[in-house]
């Protein structure tokens, strides 16, 4: 498998080099100097950019067909293997829909940045499909989800309350990624992609260890990155609530055998309400009203707490770090001068201008920290409200926001298996008889 992946990666670089027009060739050095080997993928040729978008549309279409028409877990699984090989190892995880969040954010806040059309397509297409077919991108197209799905061998049930608590990290990650991208300081989603080192067969050791840690957890917990960290899943969860079609375990009546709930490793199957469960009463309504009244306080408190991180956030910016280094050197707080500070002094630029830019950036990051905290507080309030609304169910139902459309519930449902056998038996054989 490794030799096959290396061959695909080598072929990708070779084709890119043959098709690309090198507008700015590197200089020729004397004295035996060689350019360092990069760990990031080479720029894609225009042909491969169009090909990537075409493959993305095809994979999303196939995933929708496999989930809603063919209703086949095995087909979804094999599609995810293809996506892992193509979008993961062959294209080296770049560009991906998750990282495209930052490209879109930067384009919205920086008028000098022109977002690549392929990045915009990778961001919008899975969201468009989610409005019609739910999270089919997660089912068989996302390479990050596929690599986690491969290692899941003995899933365990994560308590619902713990799922809700851990999922807050994804919202924090999304908010922080948008903040840093909007201010042009960092693309943290790409920088901390846990599986990029596997896809490129090289990279930062700490990121490799992070990916390994998540895969080890993924042996027992279904897709931990997707459920608790992925910022793109936050958007997909929201849009999937309004999808035109949603996954159903069986098109017939449910016999409440609980097999679909046991088969789902993501906690997306909601059980029926017990017959002796009390309906919503005045106490529940009072709790909901109290929560709505205290919502502004919760949001404001979360914003205030997060605002203290504004100074730390600002150090992600090069200008702020350079200004702090200059101050430390002038006040003799450090003994070693950096190349960056020496280069700044060589430019002859007044340090007062640098300090003023750093001050303005700190104010922006502090404001961004307030907004990030308010966003987190709003998410907490919405989750509490969701738990306070009582809904009675007569059978097992699929939560469209949490469902990854993996198809495991199809294979576990006895009524669905019976229906598939009847459909196969009704297909005429070549000799005219039915297939048994």
PEQUI-V894278 format. One record per residue. SS is DSSP state (~ for helix, > for strand, _ for the rest). OMEGA is omega in whole degrees, -180 to 180 (* if undefined). D_CENTER is the distance of its C-alpha to the mean C-alpha in Angstrom with 1 decimal. Layout:
# PEQUI-V894278
ss=SS omega=OMEGA d_center=D_CENTER
ss=SS omega=OMEGA d_center=D_CENTER
This chain:
# PEQUI-V894278
ss=_ omega=-180 d_center=25.7
ss=~ omega=180 d_center=25.3
ss=~ omega=178 d_center=28.2
ss=~ omega=180 d_center=26.7
ss=~ omega=179 d_center=23.4
ss=~ omega=178 d_center=25.4
ss=~ omega=178 d_center=27.6
ss=~ omega=179 d_center=24.7
ss=~ omega=178 d_center=23.4
ss=~ omega=179 d_center=27.0
ss=~ omega=179 d_center=27.6
ss=~ omega=179 d_center=24.6
ss=~ omega=-178 d_center=26.0
ss=~ omega=-180 d_center=29.5
ss=~ omega=178 d_center=28.7
ss=~ omega=-179 d_center=26.9
ss=~ omega=-178 d_center=29.9
ss=~ omega=-175 d_center=32.3
ss=~ omega=-176 d_center=30.9
ss=_ omega=172 d_center=29.8
ss=_ omega=-175 d_center=32.5
ss=_ omega=-175 d_center=32.6
ss=_ omega=-177 d_center=33.6
ss=_ omega=-178 d_center=33.9
ss=_ omega=180 d_center=35.0
ss=_ omega=180 d_center=35.1
ss=_ omega=177 d_center=38.5
ss=_ omega=-177 d_center=40.9
ss=_ omega=174 d_center=41.6
ss=_ omega=178 d_center=44.9
ss=_ omega=175 d_center=45.6
ss=_ omega=-180 d_center=43.1
ss=_ omega=179 d_center=39.9
ss=_ omega=178 d_center=36.8
ss=_ omega=180 d_center=33.4
ss=_ omega=178 d_center=30.7
ss=_ omega=-178 d_center=28.3
ss=_ omega=178 d_center=24.8
ss=_ omega=177 d_center=21.7
ss=_ omega=-177 d_center=19.5
ss=_ omega=177 d_center=19.8
ss=_ omega=176 d_center=22.7
ss=_ omega=-178 d_center=22.4
ss=_ omega=174 d_center=22.1
ss=_ omega=180 d_center=25.2
ss=~ omega=178 d_center=25.4
ss=~ omega=-178 d_center=26.1
ss=~ omega=176 d_center=22.9
ss=~ omega=176 d_center=20.9
ss=~ omega=180 d_center=22.5
ss=~ omega=179 d_center=22.2
ss=~ omega=180 d_center=18.4
ss=~ omega=179 d_center=18.1
ss=~ omega=178 d_center=20.8
ss=~ omega=178 d_center=19.1
ss=~ omega=179 d_center=15.9
ss=~ omega=179 d_center=18.1
ss=~ omega=-180 d_center=20.1
ss=~ omega=177 d_center=17.4
ss=~ omega=179 d_center=16.1
ss=~ omega=178 d_center=19.7
ss=~ omega=179 d_center=20.5
ss=~ omega=178 d_center=17.8
ss=~ omega=179 d_center=19.2
ss=~ omega=-178 d_center=22.7
ss=~ omega=-176 d_center=22.1
ss=~ omega=-170 d_center=20.7
ss=~ omega=-179 d_center=23.1
ss=~ omega=-180 d_center=26.2
ss=~ omega=179 d_center=26.5
ss=_ omega=-174 d_center=24.7
ss=_ omega=176 d_center=24.4
ss=~ omega=-177 d_center=22.1
ss=~ omega=179 d_center=23.5
ss=~ omega=177 d_center=22.7
ss=~ omega=-179 d_center=19.0
ss=~ omega=-180 d_center=19.1
ss=~ omega=175 d_center=20.9
ss=~ omega=179 d_center=18.6
ss=~ omega=176 d_center=15.6
ss=~ omega=177 d_center=18.0
ss=~ omega=-179 d_center=18.8
ss=~ omega=178 d_center=15.2
ss=~ omega=-180 d_center=14.8
ss=~ omega=-174 d_center=18.1
ss=~ omega=-175 d_center=17.7
ss=~ omega=-180 d_center=14.3
ss=~ omega=-173 d_center=14.0
ss=~ omega=-177 d_center=17.6
ss=~ omega=179 d_center=19.5
ss=_ omega=173 d_center=17.4
ss=_ omega=175 d_center=16.1
ss=_ omega=-177 d_center=12.4
ss=_ omega=8 d_center=13.4
ss=_ omega=180 d_center=12.7
ss=_ omega=-178 d_center=9.2
ss=_ omega=-178 d_center=7.6
ss=_ omega=179 d_center=4.6
ss=_ omega=-179 d_center=7.8
ss=~ omega=175 d_center=9.9
ss=~ omega=-176 d_center=9.2
ss=~ omega=178 d_center=11.7
ss=~ omega=180 d_center=14.1
ss=~ omega=180 d_center=14.5
ss=~ omega=180 d_center=15.0
ss=~ omega=179 d_center=17.5
ss=~ omega=-180 d_center=19.3
ss=~ omega=-175 d_center=19.8
ss=~ omega=-178 d_center=21.3
ss=_ omega=-177 d_center=23.1
ss=_ omega=180 d_center=25.6
ss=_ omega=-178 d_center=26.4
ss=_ omega=177 d_center=23.0
ss=_ omega=-177 d_center=22.8
ss=_ omega=175 d_center=19.3
ss=_ omega=-178 d_center=19.4
ss=~ omega=180 d_center=19.6
ss=~ omega=177 d_center=17.4
ss=~ omega=178 d_center=14.5
ss=~ omega=179 d_center=15.4
ss=~ omega=-180 d_center=15.6
ss=~ omega=178 d_center=12.3
ss=~ omega=-171 d_center=10.8
ss=~ omega=-173 d_center=13.5
ss=~ omega=177 d_center=14.2
ss=~ omega=178 d_center=11.4
ss=~ omega=178 d_center=12.0
ss=~ omega=178 d_center=15.7
ss=~ omega=-179 d_center=15.6
ss=~ omega=178 d_center=13.9
ss=~ omega=-180 d_center=17.0
ss=~ omega=-171 d_center=19.3
ss=~ omega=-179 d_center=17.8
ss=_ omega=-171 d_center=15.0
ss=_ omega=178 d_center=11.8
ss=~ omega=174 d_center=13.5
ss=~ omega=178 d_center=10.6
ss=~ omega=-174 d_center=9.1
ss=~ omega=-173 d_center=12.8
ss=~ omega=-175 d_center=13.9
ss=_ omega=-176 d_center=12.1
ss=_ omega=180 d_center=8.8
ss=~ omega=179 d_center=10.5
ss=~ omega=176 d_center=8.2
ss=~ omega=-178 d_center=8.9
ss=~ omega=-177 d_center=12.4
ss=~ omega=176 d_center=13.3
ss=~ omega=-180 d_center=12.8
ss=~ omega=-178 d_center=14.6
ss=~ omega=-174 d_center=17.4
ss=~ omega=-178 d_center=18.3
ss=_ omega=-176 d_center=18.4
ss=_ omega=-178 d_center=22.2
ss=_ omega=-175 d_center=23.3
ss=_ omega=176 d_center=20.9
ss=_ omega=-180 d_center=22.2
ss=_ omega=175 d_center=21.9
ss=_ omega=-180 d_center=20.1
ss=_ omega=-174 d_center=22.1
ss=~ omega=-179 d_center=20.8
ss=~ omega=179 d_center=21.6
ss=~ omega=176 d_center=19.7
ss=~ omega=-179 d_center=16.5
ss=~ omega=-180 d_center=16.9
ss=~ omega=-179 d_center=17.6
ss=~ omega=-179 d_center=14.7
ss=_ omega=177 d_center=12.1
ss=~ omega=180 d_center=13.5
ss=~ omega=180 d_center=11.8
ss=~ omega=179 d_center=8.3
ss=~ omega=177 d_center=10.6
ss=~ omega=179 d_center=12.4
ss=~ omega=179 d_center=9.7
ss=~ omega=-180 d_center=8.8
ss=~ omega=179 d_center=12.6
ss=~ omega=179 d_center=13.4
ss=~ omega=178 d_center=11.3
ss=~ omega=180 d_center=13.0
ss=~ omega=-177 d_center=16.3
ss=~ omega=178 d_center=16.5
ss=~ omega=-180 d_center=15.6
ss=~ omega=180 d_center=18.0
ss=_ omega=173 d_center=20.7
ss=_ omega=-176 d_center=20.1
ss=_ omega=-177 d_center=20.1
ss=_ omega=171 d_center=16.9
ss=_ omega=-170 d_center=13.5
ss=~ omega=179 d_center=12.2
ss=~ omega=178 d_center=8.6
ss=~ omega=-177 d_center=10.6
ss=~ omega=-177 d_center=13.3
ss=_ omega=174 d_center=11.7
ss=_ omega=-171 d_center=9.4
ss=_ omega=-175 d_center=10.9
ss=_ omega=-178 d_center=11.8
ss=~ omega=179 d_center=13.0
ss=~ omega=176 d_center=16.4
ss=~ omega=-177 d_center=16.8
ss=~ omega=-176 d_center=16.0
ss=~ omega=179 d_center=18.4
ss=_ omega=178 d_center=20.8
ss=_ omega=176 d_center=21.3
ss=_ omega=-177 d_center=19.8
ss=_ omega=-178 d_center=20.0
ss=~ omega=-179 d_center=21.4
ss=~ omega=178 d_center=19.5
ss=~ omega=177 d_center=16.1
ss=~ omega=178 d_center=17.7
ss=~ omega=178 d_center=18.8
ss=~ omega=179 d_center=15.5
ss=~ omega=178 d_center=14.1
ss=~ omega=178 d_center=17.4
ss=~ omega=180 d_center=17.3
ss=~ omega=179 d_center=14.0
ss=~ omega=177 d_center=15.6
ss=~ omega=176 d_center=18.8
ss=~ omega=-179 d_center=17.4
ss=_ omega=173 d_center=15.7
ss=_ omega=-174 d_center=19.3
ss=_ omega=179 d_center=20.0
ss=_ omega=-176 d_center=16.9
ss=_ omega=174 d_center=14.7
ss=_ omega=-178 d_center=11.2
ss=~ omega=179 d_center=11.2
ss=~ omega=-178 d_center=7.9
ss=~ omega=-174 d_center=6.2
ss=~ omega=-168 d_center=9.0
ss=~ omega=-177 d_center=9.6
ss=_ omega=-171 d_center=7.2
ss=_ omega=-180 d_center=3.4
ss=~ omega=180 d_center=4.5
ss=~ omega=179 d_center=3.7
ss=~ omega=177 d_center=5.0
ss=~ omega=180 d_center=7.7
ss=~ omega=180 d_center=8.9
ss=~ omega=178 d_center=9.0
ss=~ omega=-178 d_center=10.8
ss=~ omega=-177 d_center=13.2
ss=~ omega=-178 d_center=14.1
ss=~ omega=176 d_center=14.6
ss=_ omega=-177 d_center=17.3
ss=_ omega=-176 d_center=19.3
ss=_ omega=-179 d_center=18.8
ss=_ omega=179 d_center=22.1
ss=_ omega=178 d_center=21.9
ss=_ omega=179 d_center=20.5
ss=_ omega=172 d_center=20.7
ss=_ omega=-176 d_center=24.0
ss=_ omega=180 d_center=25.3
ss=_ omega=178 d_center=28.7
ss=_ omega=179 d_center=30.4
ss=_ omega=-180 d_center=33.5
ss=_ omega=-178 d_center=34.3
ss=_ omega=178 d_center=32.6
ss=_ omega=178 d_center=34.9
ss=_ omega=178 d_center=32.8
ss=_ omega=176 d_center=32.9
ss=_ omega=-179 d_center=29.6
ss=~ omega=179 d_center=28.6
ss=~ omega=179 d_center=25.4
ss=~ omega=179 d_center=24.4
ss=~ omega=-177 d_center=25.2
ss=~ omega=-177 d_center=23.4
ss=_ omega=-180 d_center=20.0
ss=_ omega=-174 d_center=18.1
ss=_ omega=179 d_center=15.5
ss=_ omega=-176 d_center=18.2
ss=_ omega=180 d_center=17.7
ss=> omega=-179 d_center=21.4
ss=> omega=-177 d_center=23.5
ss=_ omega=177 d_center=27.1
ss=_ omega=180 d_center=30.2
ss=_ omega=177 d_center=32.0
ss=_ omega=-177 d_center=35.0
ss=_ omega=-179 d_center=38.3
ss=_ omega=180 d_center=39.8
ss=_ omega=180 d_center=36.8
ss=_ omega=177 d_center=38.2
ss=_ omega=178 d_center=37.0
ss=_ omega=-178 d_center=35.7
ss=_ omega=-178 d_center=38.6
ss=~ omega=179 d_center=39.8
ss=~ omega=178 d_center=38.3
ss=~ omega=180 d_center=34.7
ss=~ omega=177 d_center=35.3
ss=~ omega=179 d_center=36.7
ss=~ omega=179 d_center=33.6
ss=~ omega=179 d_center=31.4
ss=~ omega=179 d_center=33.8
ss=~ omega=179 d_center=33.8
ss=~ omega=179 d_center=30.0
ss=~ omega=180 d_center=30.0
ss=~ omega=-179 d_center=32.8
ss=~ omega=-179 d_center=31.2
ss=~ omega=178 d_center=27.8
ss=~ omega=180 d_center=28.9
ss=~ omega=180 d_center=30.0
ss=~ omega=-180 d_center=26.8
ss=~ omega=-179 d_center=24.8
ss=~ omega=180 d_center=27.5
ss=~ omega=179 d_center=27.6
ss=~ omega=178 d_center=23.8
ss=~ omega=180 d_center=24.2
ss=~ omega=-180 d_center=27.3
ss=~ omega=-178 d_center=25.9
ss=~ omega=-178 d_center=22.9
ss=~ omega=180 d_center=25.3
ss=_ omega=179 d_center=26.8
ss=_ omega=-178 d_center=23.8
ss=~ omega=-180 d_center=24.5
ss=~ omega=178 d_center=26.8
ss=~ omega=178 d_center=24.4
ss=~ omega=-176 d_center=21.6
ss=~ omega=180 d_center=24.3
ss=_ omega=172 d_center=24.9
ss=_ omega=-178 d_center=21.7
ss=_ omega=-178 d_center=23.8
ss=~ omega=-178 d_center=26.4
ss=~ omega=180 d_center=29.1
ss=~ omega=179 d_center=29.0
ss=~ omega=179 d_center=29.1
ss=~ omega=179 d_center=31.9
ss=~ omega=179 d_center=33.9
ss=~ omega=179 d_center=33.7
ss=~ omega=179 d_center=34.8
ss=~ omega=180 d_center=37.8
ss=~ omega=-180 d_center=38.8
ss=~ omega=-180 d_center=38.6
ss=~ omega=-179 d_center=40.8
ss=~ omega=178 d_center=43.3
ss=_ omega=177 d_center=43.7
ss=_ omega=175 d_center=44.0
ss=_ omega=176 d_center=41.1
ss=_ omega=-179 d_center=40.0
ss=_ omega=-176 d_center=42.3
ss=_ omega=176 d_center=40.1
ss=_ omega=-179 d_center=39.4
ss=_ omega=176 d_center=36.2
ss=~ omega=-179 d_center=36.2
ss=~ omega=180 d_center=34.2
ss=~ omega=178 d_center=36.8
ss=~ omega=178 d_center=39.6
ss=~ omega=178 d_center=38.2
ss=~ omega=180 d_center=37.9
ss=~ omega=180 d_center=41.5
ss=~ omega=180 d_center=42.6
ss=~ omega=-179 d_center=41.3
ss=_ omega=180 d_center=43.8
ss=_ omega=179 d_center=41.4
ss=_ omega=-178 d_center=42.5
ss=~ omega=178 d_center=40.5
ss=~ omega=177 d_center=40.9
ss=~ omega=178 d_center=38.7
ss=~ omega=-179 d_center=36.0
ss=~ omega=180 d_center=36.4
ss=~ omega=176 d_center=36.2
ss=~ omega=180 d_center=33.0
ss=~ omega=179 d_center=31.5
ss=~ omega=179 d_center=32.9
ss=~ omega=179 d_center=31.3
ss=~ omega=178 d_center=27.9
ss=~ omega=178 d_center=28.2
ss=~ omega=179 d_center=29.1
ss=~ omega=179 d_center=26.0
ss=~ omega=176 d_center=23.8
ss=~ omega=176 d_center=25.7
ss=~ omega=178 d_center=25.3
ss=~ omega=178 d_center=21.6
ss=~ omega=175 d_center=21.6
ss=~ omega=-179 d_center=23.7
ss=~ omega=178 d_center=21.3
ss=~ omega=178 d_center=18.3
ss=~ omega=178 d_center=20.5
ss=~ omega=178 d_center=21.6
ss=~ omega=179 d_center=18.1
ss=~ omega=178 d_center=17.5
ss=~ omega=178 d_center=21.0
ss=~ omega=178 d_center=20.4
ss=~ omega=179 d_center=17.4
ss=~ omega=179 d_center=19.8
ss=~ omega=-180 d_center=22.6
ss=~ omega=178 d_center=20.7
ss=~ omega=178 d_center=19.8
ss=~ omega=178 d_center=23.4
ss=~ omega=179 d_center=24.7
ss=~ omega=179 d_center=22.8
ss=~ omega=-177 d_center=24.4
ss=~ omega=-180 d_center=27.8
ss=_ omega=-177 d_center=28.0
ss=_ omega=177 d_center=29.9
ss=_ omega=179 d_center=29.3
ss=_ omega=-179 d_center=31.7
ss=_ omega=-179 d_center=30.6
ss=_ omega=-179 d_center=33.1
ss=_ omega=179 d_center=30.9
ss=_ omega=-178 d_center=27.5
ss=> omega=179 d_center=24.8
ss=> omega=175 d_center=21.2
ss=_ omega=-174 d_center=18.9
ss=_ omega=-180 d_center=17.0
ss=_ omega=-177 d_center=14.2
ss=_ omega=-177 d_center=13.6
ss=_ omega=178 d_center=14.6
ss=_ omega=176 d_center=12.5
ss=_ omega=-177 d_center=15.6
ss=_ omega=177 d_center=16.3
ss=_ omega=-180 d_center=20.0
ss=~ omega=-179 d_center=21.2
ss=~ omega=176 d_center=23.1
ss=~ omega=-175 d_center=25.0
ss=~ omega=-176 d_center=26.4
ss=~ omega=-174 d_center=27.5
ss=_ omega=180 d_center=29.2
ss=~ omega=178 d_center=33.0
ss=~ omega=179 d_center=33.6
ss=~ omega=178 d_center=30.9
ss=~ omega=177 d_center=32.4
ss=~ omega=180 d_center=35.8
ss=~ omega=-180 d_center=34.8
ss=~ omega=178 d_center=33.5
ss=~ omega=179 d_center=36.7
ss=~ omega=178 d_center=38.8
ss=~ omega=179 d_center=36.9
ss=~ omega=180 d_center=37.5
ss=~ omega=-179 d_center=41.1
ss=_ omega=180 d_center=41.7
ss=_ omega=-178 d_center=40.8
ss=> omega=175 d_center=44.1
ss=_ omega=-178 d_center=44.9
ss=_ omega=-180 d_center=46.6
ss=_ omega=178 d_center=50.0
ss=_ omega=179 d_center=49.4
ss=_ omega=179 d_center=48.8
ss=> omega=178 d_center=45.6
ss=_ omega=-179 d_center=43.1
ss=_ omega=* d_center=43.7
